[in-house]
Amino acid sequence: MAVKLDMSKAYDRVEWTFLKEVLLRMGFAEEWVSLILRCVSIVSYTVNINGRRGDVFKPTRGLRQATKNKAKILKDILKEYEKCSGKCVNFSKSTIFFSSNTVEGDKATISIEMGIRRSTNMEKYLGLPNVVGKQKKESFQNLKDRIKQGVENWSTRFLSQGGKEVFIKSVLQAIPAYAMACFLLPKSLFGEFENLFARFWWQKCQRKKGIH
């Protein structure tokens, strides 16, 4: 069982291996890259009570079993957090994820106990899928569909080669840019993107001849 609360930060969705690879390819020194990764990937907390800072501790995932009792414990923790921080958890926007091994009846019971709706694999957060498993290509299939739709919509327009170049660089290539900044997309998906770009670039438009 996993609960996603509506308090996520942007860096929570970035894969650290991807960030490291980008920084290295940009030419930054390996020592500097390691220092940056330590700053963003290693998280620790301290609690300030009446002006006195407590001991440093690191977050852990201790409630792995999806049971009603564990859900109640987590709910009590969230209520205590609200009292201490003065912040309110938005349960209507929060979602709960379950392992495929979780019994269907337990899923419904825990969801009701927590007051948080169950998430589906098709849900998105900031335009990106909530759950990305081993089938990354399927998770980001919508990017290919959006590029394909853009190609089909503009294929009938009378665009010069310069116009096509601007459209490819400014519109089509910008579609997967945000997803690429957060996830390492499969190489096969990049190949399909390039095929769509090439088809739009080389195809002929109605009475005009294509480029050869």
Residue, then its C-alpha position, 0 to 999 in steps of 0.5 A: m500500500a502506498v499513499k500519495l498526498d497532495m504535497s509533492k514537490a517537482y524534484d520528487r518526480v525526477e529520476w536521480t540517474f537521469l539528472k546525473e547523466v544530464l549534468l555529466r553530459m553538460g560538462f560538469a565535473e564528476e565531483w561537483v555532480s556528486l555534491i549536487l546529487r547529495c543535496v537533492s537526493i538525500v533527505s533528512y528532517t528535524v522537528n522544531i518544538n518551542g524553538r528547540r530543534g530535535d534530532v535529525f532523522k531520515p524518512t522511511r517507509g514502514l507501513r508496507q502491509a495493506t491492512k486496515n490497522k496500518a491504514k488507521i495508524l497512518k491516518d492518526i499520523l496524518k492527523e497529528y501532522e495537521k495539528c503540529s504543522g497547521k497544514c491540512v491534508n487535501f484528501s479529496k486530491s490525494t490518492i492511494f496506490f495498492s500492490s497487485n498482490t493486495v486483495e480487492g476487498d482490502k483495497a476497498t476497506i482501506s480506501i474507506e478507512m483512509g477517506i482517500r480514493r483509489s488511484t488508477n494507472m491512467e491517472k496523471y499528475l502535472g500531465l505525467p502518469n502517477v504510476v510508471g512501471k516496467q512498461k514505460k513505453e505504454s505509460f508515455q504512449n500519449l506523447k506519441d499520440r499527441i505528436k501524431q495528431g499534430v502531424e496529421n492536423w498540419s499535414t494539409r497546411f501549405l507550409s514551406q520547408g522553413g515553416k515545417e522546420v519551425f513547427i517541428k522544433s517549436v511545437l512537436q519537439a516541445i511536446p515530450a520535453y517536460a516528460m523527458a525532464c522528469f523521466l528517462l524515456p525508452k530509446s524505442l519511443f524516441g525512434e518513433f518520435e523521430n519517424l513522425f518528425a521525418r514523415f512530416w518533414w519529407q511528405k508532400c502537401q496535396r499538389k506539391k511534390g515531396i522532398h527527395 
